Amino acid sequence: MDLERTLWVVGCVLFWIAALALMYWGWRGRAKRQADRVGALPPVPATLGAPTVPPVTGLYVGSTLAPSWQDRIAVGDLGYRAAGELTRFASGILLDRDGASPIWIPDESIRAIRTERGLAGKVMTKDGVLVIRWELPTGTEIDTGFRADDKSAYPGWVEGDPRRRSGQPDDSAVPDDTAPDNTVPSNTETGTQQNGDKQ
């Protein structure tokens, strides 16, 4: 009986190790496939000036290759969820993450700012995530998601959507049929529908 129990425990441990190994190699493979499309991120400027939107704390939930809400980026530490602080400046948006490198989004790279119910495979409540679509130096557009501790701050961020400033219709984003529950997450602030773990 003791031998059977020992073998059962050993089998469970081996299965667990194999599962972790498969997840690790899968994550590395994804990072290699995405490396050329993602490239190097923009550096944080030495001088940022005064914030134009007050900083908000919360959780960086990840970034995906647009327009998919599930094609999570694994390059570098972009795939690591982390607590952080999001601040808007005249020259761009700074996402300062705990235990990970900061993400700088230049103002001229921002394509849209909206709320969604999920991103990077993480589904939350309706309009639970602030999503910033922006263009990398490589020309690839990605969606970066941030779940604020205080969601009442979202309207102030959505007001900075460059489509509003340019008078471009809010429905310009291409909907993503792979959105949670096969529905396109809604943006209550714009009144339109938009598209949208490694710990």
Backbone hydrogen bonds in HBPLUS format (Angstrom, degrees):
<---DONOR---> <-ACCEPTOR-->    atom                        ^
c    i                          cat <-CA-CA->   ^        H-A-AA   ^      H-
h    n   atom  resd res      DA  || num        DHA   H-A  angle D-A-AA Bond
n    s   type  num  typ     dist DA aas  dist angle  dist       angle   num
A0005-ARG N   A0001-MET O   2.99 MM   4  6.26 157.6  2.04 147.9 154.2     1
A0006-THR N   A0002-ASP O   2.92 MM   4  6.10 155.6  1.98 144.6 151.5     2
A0007-LEU N   A0003-LEU O   2.88 MM   4  6.12 162.9  1.91 152.4 156.7     3
A0008-TRP N   A0004-GLU O   2.93 MM   4  6.12 151.7  2.01 144.1 152.1     4
A0009-VAL N   A0005-ARG O   2.97 MM   4  6.22 157.8  2.02 149.4 154.7     5
A0010-VAL N   A0006-THR O   2.88 MM   4  6.12 165.8  1.90 154.3 158.4     6
A0011-GLY N   A0007-LEU O   2.89 MM   4  6.02 155.2  1.95 143.8 150.8     7
A0012-CYS N   A0008-TRP O   3.01 MM   4  6.26 154.2  2.07 145.2 151.7     8
A0013-VAL N   A0009-VAL O   2.98 MM   4  6.25 158.9  2.02 152.5 158.1     9
A0014-LEU N   A0010-VAL O   2.95 MM   4  6.17 162.5  1.98 151.9 156.4    10
A0015-PHE N   A0011-GLY O   2.93 MM   4  6.10 155.6  1.99 145.3 152.4    11
A0016-TRP N   A0012-CYS O   2.95 MM   4  6.14 156.8  2.01 146.2 152.4    12
A0017-ILE N   A0013-VAL O   2.92 MM   4  6.19 158.0  1.97 150.2 156.0    13
A0018-ALA N   A0014-LEU O   2.89 MM   4  6.09 160.5  1.93 148.8 154.2    14
A0019-ALA N   A0015-PHE O   2.93 MM   4  6.14 153.9  2.00 146.8 153.9    15
A0020-LEU N   A0016-TRP O   3.02 MM   4  6.28 158.2  2.07 147.7 153.2    16
A0021-ALA N   A0017-ILE O   2.93 MM   4  6.16 156.2  1.98 148.9 155.8    17
A0022-LEU N   A0018-ALA O   2.95 MM   4  6.19 157.1  2.00 148.4 154.0    18
A0023-MET N   A0019-ALA O   3.04 MM   4  6.28 157.6  2.09 147.2 153.1    19
A0024-TYR N   A0020-LEU O   2.92 MM   4  6.13 156.2  1.97 148.2 154.9    20
A0025-TRP N   A0021-ALA O   2.94 MM   4  6.18 167.6  1.96 154.1 156.6    21
A0026-GLY N   A0022-LEU O   2.89 MM   4  5.96 152.3  1.97 143.6 152.0    22
A0027-TRP N   A0023-MET O   2.94 MM   4  6.08 153.6  2.01 144.1 150.9    23
A0028-ARG N   A0024-TYR O   2.97 MM   4  6.26 157.3  2.02 148.8 155.0    24
A0029-GLY N   A0025-TRP O   2.92 MM   4  6.04 156.0  1.98 144.2 150.9    25
A0030-ARG N   A0026-GLY O   2.99 MM   4  6.20 154.2  2.06 144.3 151.0    26
A0031-ALA N   A0027-TRP O   3.02 MM   4  6.29 158.1  2.07 146.8 152.5    27
A0032-LYS N   A0028-ARG O   3.02 MM   4  6.30 155.5  2.08 148.6 154.6    28
A0033-ARG N   A0029-GLY O   3.07 MM   4  6.31 156.2  2.12 147.3 153.4    29
A0034-GLN N   A0030-ARG O   3.06 MM   4  6.26 142.4  2.21 146.3 156.4    30
A0035-ALA N   A0031-ALA O   2.99 MM   4  5.89 125.5  2.29 142.9 155.7    31
A0037-ARG N   A0034-GLN O   3.04 MM   3  5.42 119.1  2.43 108.9 124.2    32
A0038-VAL N   A0034-GLN O   2.97 MM   4  6.10 152.7  2.04 162.9 171.7    33
A0039-GLY N   A0035-ALA O   2.87 MM   4  5.79 161.0  1.90 154.9 159.4    34
A0052-THR N   A0088-ARG O   2.77 MM  36  5.69 155.0  1.84 137.8 146.5    35
A0053-VAL N   A0088-ARG O   3.41 MM  35  5.12 155.1  2.48 131.3 127.8    36
A0056-VAL N   A0086-LEU O   2.91 MM  30  5.32 152.2  1.99 143.1 151.7    37
A0086-LEU N   A0056-VAL O   2.85 MM  30  5.32 168.5  1.86 155.0 155.3    38
A0149-ASP N   A0057-THR O   2.84 MM  92  5.91 167.3  1.86 147.2 144.8    39
A0058-GLY N   A0084-GLY O   3.02 MM  26  5.67 145.2  2.15 157.5 156.7    40
A0084-GLY N   A0058-GLY O   2.96 MM  26  5.67 155.6  2.02 143.3 144.9    41
A0059-LEU N   A0147-ARG O   2.81 MM  88  5.08 158.1  1.86 138.0 144.2    42
A0147-ARG N   A0059-LEU O   2.80 MM  88  5.08 167.4  1.81 154.0 153.5    43
A0060-TYR N   A0082-ALA O   2.76 MM  22  5.31 168.2  1.77 162.1 159.3    44
A0082-ALA N   A0060-TYR O   3.28 MM  22  5.31 149.0  2.38 133.1 142.1    45
A0061-VAL N   A0145-GLY O   3.11 MM  84  5.47 150.5  2.20 124.9 133.1    46
A0145-GLY N   A0062-GLY O   2.93 MM  83  5.68 176.9  1.93 174.1 174.8    47
A0073-ILE N   A0063-SER O   2.78 MM  10  5.67 171.9  1.79 152.9 152.3    48
A0064-THR N   A0143-ASP O   2.87 MM  79  5.26 150.4  1.96 144.2 153.8    49
A0143-ASP N   A0064-THR O   2.87 MM  79  5.26 157.3  1.92 147.0 154.8    50
A0065-LEU N   A0071-ASP O   3.02 MM   6  5.69 153.1  2.09 150.0 152.6    51
A0068-SER N   A0065-LEU O   3.12 MM   3  6.05 126.1  2.43 139.4 138.5    52
A0066-ALA N   A0141-GLU O   3.07 MM  75  5.64 151.2  2.15 130.4 136.7    53
A0120-ALA N   A0069-TRP O   2.65 MM  51  5.57 120.6  2.00 142.4 161.3    54
A0072-ARG N   A0070-GLN O   2.69 MM   2  5.49 128.1  1.95 115.8  99.0    55
A0078-LEU N   A0075-VAL O   3.16 MM   3  6.01 159.0  2.20 146.7 148.9    56
A0080-TYR N   A0077-ASP O   3.22 MM   3  5.40 164.8  2.25 107.2 111.8    57
A0098-ASP N   A0083-ALA O   2.78 MM  15  5.61 176.2  1.78 161.7 162.4    58
A0085-GLU N   A0096-ASP O   2.87 MM  11  5.23 149.7  1.96 140.1 149.7    59
A0096-ASP N   A0085-GLU O   2.91 MM  11  5.23 157.1  1.96 161.8 156.6    60
A0087-THR N   A0094-LEU O   2.96 MM   7  5.32 160.2  2.00 151.4 157.9    61
A0094-LEU N   A0087-THR O   2.86 MM   7  5.32 164.1  1.88 162.8 166.0    62
A0089-PHE N   A0092-GLY O   2.68 MM   3  5.16 169.5  1.69 174.0 176.8    63
A0092-GLY N   A0089-PHE O   3.17 MM   3  5.16 153.2  2.25 100.6 108.6    64
A0107-ASP N   A0091-SER O   2.88 MM  16  5.24 160.4  1.92 126.1 122.0    65
A0093-ILE N   A0105-ILE O   2.84 MM  12  5.01 158.1  1.88 139.9 145.9    66
A0105-ILE N   A0093-ILE O   2.84 MM  12  5.01 167.1  1.86 156.4 159.7    67
A0095-LEU N   A0103-ILE O   2.86 MM   8  5.01 167.7  1.87 154.0 157.6    68
A0103-ILE N   A0095-LEU O   2.88 MM   8  5.01 164.5  1.91 142.5 147.0    69
A0109-SER N   A0106-PRO O   2.92 MM   3  5.31 152.0  2.00 111.7 120.8    70
A0110-ILE N   A0107-ASP O   3.28 MM   3  5.52 155.4  2.34 106.1 112.9    71
A0135-GLU N   A0109-SER O   2.88 MM  26  5.02 150.0  1.97 129.8 138.8    72
A0111-ARG N   A0133-ARG O   2.71 MM  22  5.36 170.2  1.72 149.9 151.1    73
A0112-ALA N   A0133-ARG O   3.26 MM  21  5.08 153.6  2.34 135.7 134.6    74
A0133-ARG N   A0112-ALA O   2.85 MM  21  5.08 160.5  1.89 145.6 151.7    75
A0114-ARG N   A0131-VAL O   2.97 MM  17  5.37 164.9  2.00 153.8 158.8    76
A0131-VAL N   A0114-ARG O   2.73 MM  17  5.37 171.7  1.73 161.3 163.8    77
A0116-GLU N   A0129-VAL O   2.83 MM  13  5.21 153.5  1.89 148.0 156.9    78
A0128-GLY N   A0116-GLU O   2.89 MM  12  6.13 103.6  2.49 131.6 146.4    79
A0129-VAL N   A0116-GLU O   2.92 MM  13  5.21 163.7  1.95 158.7 157.3    80
A0124-MET N   A0117-ARG O   2.65 MM   7  5.33 169.1  1.67 170.8 172.7    81
A0119-LEU N   A0122-LYS O   3.00 MM   3  5.36 144.7  2.13 141.6 146.5    82
A0122-LYS N   A0119-LEU O   2.93 MM   3  5.36 162.7  1.96 116.5 121.8    83
A0128-GLY N   A0125-THR O   2.93 MM   3  5.04 128.5  2.20 145.6 134.7    84
A0130-LEU N   A0146-PHE O   2.90 MM  16  5.21 168.5  1.91 150.2 148.5    85
A0146-PHE N   A0130-LEU O   2.88 MM  16  5.21 149.5  1.97 146.1 156.0    86
A0132-ILE N   A0144-THR O   2.88 MM  12  5.19 165.3  1.90 147.8 151.4    87
A0144-THR N   A0132-ILE O   2.91 MM  12  5.19 163.7  1.93 139.2 144.0    88
A0134-TRP N   A0142-ILE O   2.98 MM   8  5.69 157.6  2.03 160.1 167.0    89
A0142-ILE N   A0134-TRP O   2.91 MM   8  5.69 162.2  1.94 165.9 167.9    90
A0136-LEU N   A0140-THR O   2.79 MM   4  5.36 174.6  1.79 158.7 157.4    91
A0139-GLY N   A0136-LEU O   2.87 MM   3  5.35 163.0  1.90 119.1 124.9    92
A0153-ALA N   A0150-ASP O   3.17 MM   3  6.04 164.5  2.20 120.6 124.1    93
A0154-TYR N   A0151-LYS O   3.16 MM   3  5.55 165.1  2.18 111.6 116.0    94
A0157-TRP N   A0154-TYR O   2.86 MM   3  5.15 128.5  2.13 107.5 122.1    95
A0158-VAL N   A0154-TYR O   2.88 MM   4  6.15 163.1  1.91 163.6 169.3    96
A0159-GLU N   A0155-PRO O   2.98 MM   4  6.09 144.3  2.11 144.4 152.9    97
A0160-GLY N   A0157-TRP O   2.93 MM   3  5.42 149.2  2.02 109.8 119.2    98
A0161-ASP N   A0158-VAL O   2.97 MM   3  5.34 159.6  2.01 119.1 119.7    99
A0164-ARG N   A0161-ASP O   2.94 MM   3  5.56 139.8  2.10 116.6 126.7   100
A0166-SER N   A0162-PRO O   3.01 MM   4  6.19 147.7  2.12 144.2 152.2   101
A0167-GLY N   A0163-ARG O   3.03 MM   4  5.88 114.9  2.47 129.2 143.0   102
A0168-GLN N   A0163-ARG O   2.80 MM   5  4.75 122.6  2.14 144.3 153.1   103
A0167-GLY N   A0164-ARG O   3.26 MM   3  5.06 147.0  2.37  93.6 103.2   104
A0172-SER N   A0169-PRO O   3.27 MM   3  5.80 143.3  2.42 120.9 120.9   105
A0179-ALA N   A0176-ASP O   3.24 MM   3  5.86 144.5  2.37 125.2 124.6   106
A0182-ASN N   A0179-ALA O   2.95 MM   3  5.28 133.5  2.17 146.6 141.1   107
A0183-THR N   A0180-PRO O   3.19 MM   3  6.06 163.9  2.21 124.1 126.8   108
A0194-GLN N   A0185-PRO O   3.14 MM   9  5.97 159.6  2.18 171.0 172.3   109
A0187-ASN N   A0192-THR O   2.96 MM   5  5.57 167.9  1.97 171.5 169.6   110
A0191-GLY N   A0187-ASN O   2.83 MM   4  5.76 133.6  2.05 148.2 162.3   111
